[in-house]
Amino acid sequence: MEKVFSCEVIVILRSLEKIGLALLHKHGFKSRMVGSYLGNHHVLVGEGRGKLPPVVFIHGIGASAVGFVSVLNMALNDYRRVIAIDLIGHGFSDSPKNDVSYLDVFKAGAEALSRIISEPCDFVGNSLGGALSLYMAREHPARVRGLSLWSPAGAPFSVTELTDLRRDFTPTRYADGVRFLKSVYASPSPAIYLVAADICKTYQLPFIKQIFASLVPDQDDLGDFLPTLTIPVQLVWGKREKIFPHSGLIYFRNKLPKHTIILEPEHMGHCPQMEHPREIYALLLDFSTHIASRNARV
């Protein structure tokens, strides 16, 4: 009988996070603990060698800042400052002591970021981090210069879509973990078989279950806000996206302002920063450079 995993020690993924953190520290990033009403957030801050304004990276649910490791190191060459946050309960941040909703995660993350950001930044958000980036643009517009959204969350889900999403994000058996990872990556490597058990344990953590439980079918928190965006926006939604339904792309295509740059790379999936770091970084750099050039002409 196949083993059903409980929330035991998450060994391999935690070790990989520590290795990634050590590499980032070696390249000059500093770790800071920044408070919010839910607890302390671990934030990576790197002083860059470039001239572009600061850039902020926000990960998705169950992930962490070190998932951007390759992109973060490249960004040091072009941006004045590079920031990446671990959302509450993720990476090296505190675990929430009470029940949390996705909105709690947004509010706490925005509070922590607002404590360390003193000028407009380019925000890069993947998955849940994309929705939080949009939340920052709505609630703290003076701190957001532009938005680069990589397979962002935030589109409403139908009853069926939300049921499927909750099922996919609650793997309990090893085969479920493998299946989930095959959806995350456009071209899964054999390494997924090493971490599938840890993935099951990660998504059984109580606060992650609470976040998914707080989602409501057909809930549209952003529909009225998106068309009003005046800052530059880049949407990257790979043709091999397998986590979010295609309705998400249609939603953002219809709701985001007409000046949005929409890219659909043929070979990218849900987490391009992990499979195609150089290519996704090149898209981000082009976007940030375009903003800088546009602002210089104004």
C-alpha positions, 0 to 999 in steps of 0.5 A: 500500500502506498504511504500517506504522508503526514506533516513530518520533517521536510528534509530535502526541500529544507536542505535545498533552501539552506544551500540556496540561501548560502549561495545568495549570502556568498554573492552579497545578499544579506538576510533581514527579519522584518516584522508584521502583525503575523510575525517576522518575515525573512527578507533577502536584500542585495545591494546591486551594481546596476543603475535600474531602480530596486526590484522586488521578487515575491514567490508563490505558495509553498515556495520561498525566495531562494527559488529565484536564486539564479535570477536574483544573482543576475539582477545584482548586475543591473539593479541598484537593489534586489529584494526577495521576501519569504512570505509568512510561514514560508522559507525562513520566516516565522510560522503563523500562530493563528489561522490565516487567509490568503488576505492575511498573507497579503496584508502581512507581506505588504506590511513587511515590504513597506517597512524596507522599501522607500522608493518605487520598485519594480515588482516581480510576482510568481503565482500567489506572489503575482496576486500579492504584487497586484495587492501592493500596487492597489494598496501601496501605489507609491512603492510600485513602479512596474509589475512583472507578473509570472503566471499570477494568481488572482483570477477568479475560479469556478467551483470546478476549477477551485475544486481541482486546484485544492485537490492538486495542492493537497497531495497526500501520497507519493504519486500525488506529489510526483503528479503535482511536480509534473504540473509545476514544471514544463519539462520535469527533471528526474529530481522531482522523484527525490522531493515528491515526499517533501512536497506532500508534507509541505502542502499538508501544513495547516496554514497552507490548508487554511489559505486554500480554504479561504478561497471562494468560487467566483471571487473577483478581488481585482476585477475593478482595479486591474483596468485602472492600472496606469503603471507599466505591466508585463504578463508572462503566461507560458504555453506550458502552464499546467497549474492554473486553468487557461481561464486565468490567462483570459481573465487577465487579458481582458482585465489588464489595461491595454498597455500591458505587455502579454508574453506567452513563451512556448516552452515555459510553465508555471515557474519559469525562474526555476527552469529558464532563469536566463530567459525569464530574466532577459524578459524582466530586464527588457521590461525594466529598461523600457520603463526607465527609457520611457520615464527618461523621455517624460 
